[in-house]
Amino acid sequence: MGKSNRRKKTPQVNAHWIVGLTDIKIPTNPLEGKIYLCSVMEGEFLVGSVVVKESGLDSLSQEVESICNKPQFGAPRRPKTILFDNRTKHKKVRILLEQIEVTTGNSPELDEVIDTFWEFMQRMKKGDEWDYDEHPADLMEMFFSITNRWVEVAPWVGIFDYELLEISSKKYKLKKWYASVMGNAGESYGILLFPSRSAYQDFFRNAKSASKSKQRGGIKLKTPIIALNLDESRFVEKNLRKAAMVNHWPVHSPKFFPNLEIYSENTRNMPSGDVFEMVTEIFAAMLTFVTKYHFQENLEQETHEIIIDKSDFTITFPVYLNE
């Protein structure tokens, strides 16, 4: 008997989603009209977001269905109820979804998350989180070289995301930052940096509460966090890919293209000075540490001093904060 070509139904879950529209302030073709960001929130997390053309605003059913099938975190699912927040009042928008109760109303919690996101984006030059001109060429070269070597070493083989590296530095006035190595599960790769124990535990609690039935957790935007993502190049902003090609910055492969993101409620949560330079040196110290120590058998907690370009780092591994 041949295989059925019928599409597998997205499972129904007992959850409440909030859907809202945000005007994207970028130039567009006048014939195409404006474009908007359709954002979906579940609890404290953004389940997903989709760009919508002005001509497609009459019904958002396809956009919401696409987020049901490929959410930002967790397994594919359908909410039981949806509240549509009409913060964009230029046009009445209908959501046509079967077997989902749809209402309209105000949603200040979605406003808060979206406003936080746009504040983060506005801190970046011209909406681009990579300010190439502000960083010396040798620093960018160092960043790409380190991330290239990080993929070659593959420290996620044998290191789980709950086995943390504790990092301190006198130069950068870091006291017990924590780094989580991502990749052991084979789903996403990179490093998450937390500036405090409470920041990690806040992220962990929210991710755990949002990851029922072994679903993956998401990042709460207000949790202070620095994320090195090793993504497929097609998901990375094209100007960054072009800059890497023109400057011959080493990239391991299209599957592991480095991309740095900073999530913070406000800039005071981060040290003063060049955060990019600081993070690059942290990654260099971590690379030195894992290359020397993490493949040892019968590993017990060890503390070592790592010197990178006259910067002293003290790294302890493994550290567990959820016991």
C-alpha positions, 0 to 999 in steps of 0.5 A: 500500500502506498504512503498517504499524501494527506497532510498531518493535522497540527495537534490542538493544545489548550493554550491562549494566543495573542496576535498583533500587528506592528508597522515596519518602518522601512522603504517599500515599493509604493505599488506593494504598500506597507508591510507589517509584522504579525506577532504571536504571543503565548504566555510570556513568549513570542511563539513566532512572527511573520511579515505581512504585506498590506494587501494580505491584511484582510485575513491573517489565517494563513500567517497564523497557520504557518506559525502553528506549523512552525512555531519559534519554540516548541512543537507544532500546535494550534491554540484553543483561543486567540485574542487579536490586538487591534493596535494597528487601527488603519484597517479591520483585520479578520482571522479565519481559523476553524475550531479556534475561538477568536476575539478582539481587545487590548493586550498590554502584555503584547505591547510590552514585548513588542516595544521591548523588541523594537527598542532593541532593534533601534539601538542597532545602527540602521536596524542592523545589529552588526556595525562593521565600521565600529569594529576593527578588521582584526577584531572581526577576523578574530571573532570569525576565527574563534567561532570557526574553531569552536565548530571544529572542536565541537564542545557540545560533544560531551557537554550538556547545556545545563553544565555551565562554565562560570566566567570572571574577569577583572579587566571587564569587571565580570563576576560569575557570568555563566555560559551554556554550550548549545548543541548536544541535542543536535537541534541548535548550536552556539553559546548562551551567556548570562551576566548573573545566576538569576538571569540564567535561572530566570531563562531556565524557569521560563524555558522549562515552563514553556517546554511541555512534552519535551518541547524546546524552550524560547528566549524571554526578551527581557532576560539579560542574555548574549547569544552566539547562534551558529545558524544556517547561512540562509537565516543570517542577515545578508549584509553580514554574509556579504561582509564575511565573503568580501573580507574573507572571514573564516566560516566553517560551513553554510550550516554554522554561520556565526551571528551574535544577538544581545537581549537586554531590558536595558543597556545598564544590564551590560558592562560599559565599553565595547560589548562585542570586543568583550564577548569575543575575548570571552569566547576565545577564553572558552575555546582555550578552556574546552580545547584543553580540558573538556575531553578528559575522562572522569572530569571533575570541577576544575578552575583555570586561569586563561589569558587572552590578549593580556586579559585574565579570565577565570573559568570553572567547569562544570557548574550546576545552578539548578540542583 
